């Protein structure tokens, strides 16, 4: 049931009838700035709270995020300064225009509380993703950095420091799987910092600047810089690799460094990059997003990665037209303007055109050994024709994976993520695929006979000639046009719970 939620932090009973204009308990207005009605609280912290709201004026997509900031100060002069800072920072954020950052739609002051209205993003944060689906591997974290660092680069170019990068503030948007950076600490932290410098230990300064464990020493001392975001990003990588909050890691008593190296299974070259991101001393840390991108792309780092790829290629496909060190060197000398990453990709692509083979390949035995050892993320891996009959793979991640002809008969794949993967001809007969995510996947000729697909998501997936005879598609996200391309029969349970398959034709 839709309710009207009172945003007064002191209200003992904030839930109200959706048509009321004032709270039935405390009498506060339920309509903010004459246009926003709050319907749900998302979170609460020392400095304010976050809600889902409805824009009563906007007819198209009226849902939004309402963030309330409460500068608890008694001094009128201090409040005046806080108000000035709030307006200045909000205007700065309003200028940000990036497809992976929620738009700032409005900002205003109401009853000595500051409000920012932002675009609502439908998706789960990475903290929840790790808890539900398991930790990332090295490849997954590198892919994460490849997507998130350019967003940081854009922010810093606009002279904005995020100040609160952490897994809970990075969403994976459901409609396309893209990462979205949310919940800027810029407004509240600028207010905190300036008031602290002007008035000393006020009521505001009791609130931490950033999040403990993710914020570096200079930020906790209220002196954040661009490199502070890089430290927080490194701490986020640690969480993705281990599922463990950075504040739970031990610190070296002499240097103050986090002691983390023995808790991750990554290459020495990537450890070097991550270590530099996590340096407590700013002088030893990457200072800009550009510098970090170069660090991720330097020759020693890439050569180590190249060699591991080459080794896998040669062992998996002995005797064929392999990519060799000589091939790679020739590619490098052929175009000095290309980065080592681009050179490697070009060499691999040339080989793939000739042999139609994929670089990294798992067989049944190596896959089972890996998942028995706790690995749950197989993003971008080659698993073509693998036989995983009857295996329990609930909440596993196969984003962008090659799974053509894979066999998952009677396997448990509930809530697993197959976003944009190639599953052409895969056999899922009688498998449990409840709430599995198949958005943008290639599923031509896939066999889902008798499978439980309740609540699964097939948004923009190719279902041409996929077999859903006898499958349970209740509450599945799939279009009528997609089902017209697939095969169904009298035993197919459709998204509405019925078996009226003939009405599709």
N, C-alpha and C positions, 0 to 999 in steps of 0.2 A: 504493500500500500504506500502511495506517495504521501509524504508528510511535509510540513513546513517546519524547518529546524531553527530554533532561536540561537543566535550567535553570541548572546551575552554569556561570558565565561562563568558568571556567578549563578546562572539560572539552574535551579535544581531539577527542573523537568522541561527540557528544551523541545520536546516533540509536541507539535501542534497540528490541528486540522489544516489541510492544504488551502482552505479558503480564508482563513483568518489573516488579518493585517497586523495584529499585535499579539504578542505572546500571552497565552491564557494564564501563565504562572507569574511572570515578572513584568509584563506590560510593555516590554521593548518591541520596537517595530520589527516586523518580519520581512519587510521589503527594504532592501539596502539601496541607497542612492536612487530611490523611486523606480527601480527597474529589475533588481535581482532578488529572487527568492531562493533561500538555501533549503535543500531537501535532504542532505546527508553529510555527516562529518567523516572525513577521510583520515585525519590525524591531528594530533595535538602536541605542542612542545612548549618550552618555557617562554618563547617570545610570541606565540600566537597559535593559530589553528588553520587547518585546510578543510574546505568543504566542496561538495558538488552543488552547483547552483543552476537555476533556470533564468535565462534572460527573458523577461516578460515582453520585451519590445521586439526582439529578434525572432522571426517566424521560422527561418531556416536554421537547423542545427542549434537550438537554444541552450543546450547544456554547456556548462563551463566550469572552470575551477575557480573558487573564491578563496583567496588567501588573506587571512586577517593577521595583522601585526599589531601588537599592543606595547607601545613604549610606556612602561609604568614609571612615570616620573612625577614628582610633586612640584618641581620648580617650573614656573611658566616659561622662563627663558630657555630652559632645557627642552621643553616640549616644542617651543618655537623653532629651535635649532633642529630637532628631530624631524619636524614637519618639513622644513626646508630641504633637509637631506633626502627625505623620502621622495619628495617631488622631483628632485634632481636625478636621483637614481632611477626612479620609475620612468622618467623621460628617456634616460639612456637606454634602458631595456626595451622601451617601445620602438626604438630605432632598429633593433635586431631583427633581421629578416633572413631566416635560414630554415630550410624544409625539415630539419631534424631538431628544431628548438620550438617549443610551443609559443604561439603568438601571445603577446601581451595585449589584451583587448581593451582594458580600461584600468584606471586607478583613481582613488578618491579617499576622502577622510570622512568618517561618520562616527559621532560620539567619541571623539578623541582616539579612535582606532583607525589604523591605516589599512586599506584594502587594495589588492591587485586582482584583476580578473584575467584569467588566462584560458587559452584553448584547452579543451579536455581531450586527452589522448587515451584511446582504448588499448590497453596492453598491460603486461605484467612486468615488474621490475626484475633486474638481474639477481637480486638477493633471493627473491621467490623462485626464480628459474633454477638457481643452483640448488636450493633446498629441495625442489621437487624433481629435478632431472639430473642432478649430479654435477660434479665439478668439470671444468673445461680442461682440455689437453693443451699442449703448447700451440698447436695449429689453431685451435679455437681462440686462444688469447691473442695470437698475432692477427687473426682476422678481426677480432674486437678492436684492437688498437688501430688497424688500418682504417676502420670506419669512424672511430671516435676522435682520433687525434686531429683530423681535418676540421671537425666541428670546433675543437678547442682552438685551433689555429685561426678560424674565423672570429671567434669570440675575442681573442687577444688582439686581433687586428682592429676590432671595434673598441679597444681599450676597456674591455670588461673582464674581470676576474670572476670565475664562477663561485669559488670559495666553499663549495660543498659537494664535490664530486665523490660519489660512493655508489655501490651497487643499487641501493634503494632509490637513487635519483637518476637511474638510467633505465628507461622502459624499452621493451621490444614491442613495437607497434604491431597489433594483430593483423591488420589488413595487408601489410607487406613485409613484415619481419625486420624492418629497419630500426636502428637504435635511436632513441629520442632522449636528449639531455634535458632534465627538468629541474625545478626547485632551486633557483639561484639564491645564494646567500647574500648577493650584492646589496640589496636594500637594507636588510636588518643589520648586516655586519658593518656597513658604512655608518649607520646610525650609532651602533655600539661603539665603534672605534672613535669616532669624532667626539661623542659625548664623554667617553672615558678620558680622552686627551684634554678636553676642556674642563670637565667637572670632577675628574678623579673617579674614585670608587662609588659610582652611583648604583641605583637599583638595577640598571641595565647590564652592568658589567659582570653580574653574577652568571650570565648566560654565556656558554662557550661559543667561541667564534669557529664555525665549522663543526665537524664531528670527530670526537676523540678516536684516535687510531688512524684516521684518514687525513686529518689536518696536520701539516708539518709544524715544527717548533716556531718558526717566525709568524705563522698565522695564529697560533694559540697565543702568541704575544701581541696580537692585534696589528701585525705588520705584514699582511699578505701581499705577495707579488705574483707575477705570471707563473713563476716556477713552483709556487705553492700548489697550483692545479696539477702540475706534472707529478708531484709527490703523491697527491691524492689519487691520481690515475694509476700510479704504480701500486699503491696500497689496494686499489680496486682489483688490479691484476692478481695480487696475492690471494685475495678472497676468491676470485674465480678459479684459481688453480687448486685451492685447498679447502674452500668452504669455511674458512676460519677467519674471524675478525682480526685485523692487524693489531688491535690492542691486546690480544691474547698471546701474541708472540713475545718471546723474551727479547731484551735489549742488551747489547754489549755494554758492560759497566764503564768501560774506558772511552768508547767512541760514541755511544748512544745509538749505534746502528741496530736496526731490527735483525734478529737472528732467524733467518728463514730459509737459507740455501738448502738445508738437509730435508726440508719438508715439501719440496717440489721436485717433480721429475721433468726437467727441461734441459735443453742443450747448454753447454758452457757459454756459448756466444749469447744466447738469450738471457742467461743469468747475469751476464755483464751489463746488458742493456737495462734489465730490471733493477739491478743493483744501483746503477747511476740514477735512475728515476727516484730511488728511495733514500738517497743520501740526505741525512739530516742537515748537513752543512750546505747551504745554498751554493757556495762557490764550487762544490764538487758535483752538483746536480745539473741535469739538462735545464737550461735557462728559458728556452722557448720551445713551442711546439715544432717549429721548423728544425731546431737542433735535434729534437727527439726523432723526427721523421728521418733525418740523415743518419742518426744512430741506428735506427732500425734497418737502414739500407746500406751500411758500410760494407766494404768488401770482405773483411774477415768473417763477419756475421753471415753474409750471404754465401761465402765460399763453403762454410761449414754446412749450411743448409743444402747447398748444391750437391756437395759430396754425399750427403745422406740420401738425397733423391737418386743420385747416379747409382749408388750402391744397391738401392732397392730395385731400380730398373734392371740393372745387370743380373741380379740374382733371380728376379722374377721372370726374366725373358732372355736367358742365355742363348747366345748364338744369333739373335736378331740384330737389327740395325740400331744398336744402343746409342744413347747419348753418352759420350765419353768426355773425359777431361779435355782431350784435344778439341772435340767439337765445341765445348763451352769456351775454350780459349780463343778459338777461331771466331766465335760469335762476338766475344768481348772486343777483340781487335778490329772486328768488322765495323763496329759503330760505337765509338768512344762516348757518344752523347747518351747512350742508354745506361740506366742504372743496372747493377748486378741482378736485381730481381727481374727486370725486364729482359735481360740477356738470357737468364735461366728459362724464363717462360717461353722466349722465342725458340730456344734450342729444344725444349720439350714439345712445343707445338709442332715443330718440324718433324720430330720423330713420330708424334701422334698421327700426323697426316699420312706418314708412310705406313705405319703398322697398325693404326687404330687401337693401340693399347693405352691404358691409363698408367700414370706414374706409380702410385702407391696401391698395392693390392693385398687384401687380407684373404686367407683361406679359412676353412671351418675351424681348424685347430688353433691357429693364431688368434682368431677372434674370440673363441671360447676362453682361451688363456687370459686374454686381455680383460674380458668382462668379469671373469672369476677373480681377477686382481683388483676389481673396483672401477674399471673404466666404463663410463656410460656415454661419453661424447665421441661419436664416430663421424662428425661433420667432415664433408669433403673427401671421405675415404672411398676407395674402390672396393666394393663388396659384390660385384657382379657374380651371379650364379651361386652364391653362398647358400648353404643348406643349414637353416636354423630351426628346423622342425621341433615344435614343442618347447622352445626355449622361453624363459621368463625375461622379457625385455621392457617391462613397464617403465615409463618415463625416460626412455633412452632418447638420445639426440642423433638424428641422421641428416641434418640440414646439408643440402647440396651434395649428398652422397650419391655414388653410382651403385645402384642395386638392381640393375637389369637382370631379370630371370631369377632373382633371389627367391628362396623357398622359406616361408614362414607358416607352414601348415600347423594349425592348432597352437600357435605361439601366443603368449600374452604380451601385447604391445600397447596396452592401455596408456593413454596420455603421452605416447611417444611423438617426437617431432620429426616429420619427414619433409619439412619446408623445402620446396624447389629441388627435390631430389628426383633422380631418374629411376622409376620403378616399372618400366615397361616390361610386361610379361611376368611380373612377380606373382607368386602364389600365396595368397593370404586366406585360403579356404579354411573355414571354421576357426579362424584366429579371433582373439579378443582385441579389438581396436577401438574400444570406447574412448571418446574424446581425443583420438589421435589427430594430428595436425598435418594435412596433406596439401596445404595451400600452394599453388603454382607448381605442383608436382606433375611429372609425366607418368601417367598410369594407363597408357594404351595397352589393351589386351591383358591387364592385370586380372587375377582371379580372386574375387571376394565371396565366392559361394559359401553360404552358411555363416559368414563372419558377423560378429557383433560390432556394429559401427555406430552405436548410439552416441550422439553428440559430437561426432567427428566433423572436421572442417575440410571441405574440398574446394574452397574458394579459388577460382581461376585454374583449377587442375584440369588436365586433359584426360577425360574419361572415355575416349573413343574405344568402343568394343570391350570396355571393362565389364566383367561378369558379376552382377549383383544378384543372381538368382538365389532366393532363399536367405539373402542377407537382411539384417536388421538395420534400417537407415533412420530409425526414429530420432527426431531432433537434429538430423545431420544438416550442415550448411552446404547446400548444393542447389544449383539452379535447375529449372525444368529442362532447359536446353541441354545441360550437361547429361541429364538422365536420358534424354532422347537419343544421345549418342551411345549410351551404354546398353547392356543386356539385362533385362529383368524378367521375372515370371510371376505366376500367381502367388508364390510364397514370399515374395519380396515385401518387407514392411517399409513403407515410405515415410518421409520426414514427418508427416502429420499423424503417423501411427496406424494408418489404414493400409489396405492392400488393393487399392483401386488402380492397378497399374495400367489397365486399358485406357484410362482417361488421358494418359500422356500422349496417345497416338491418334 
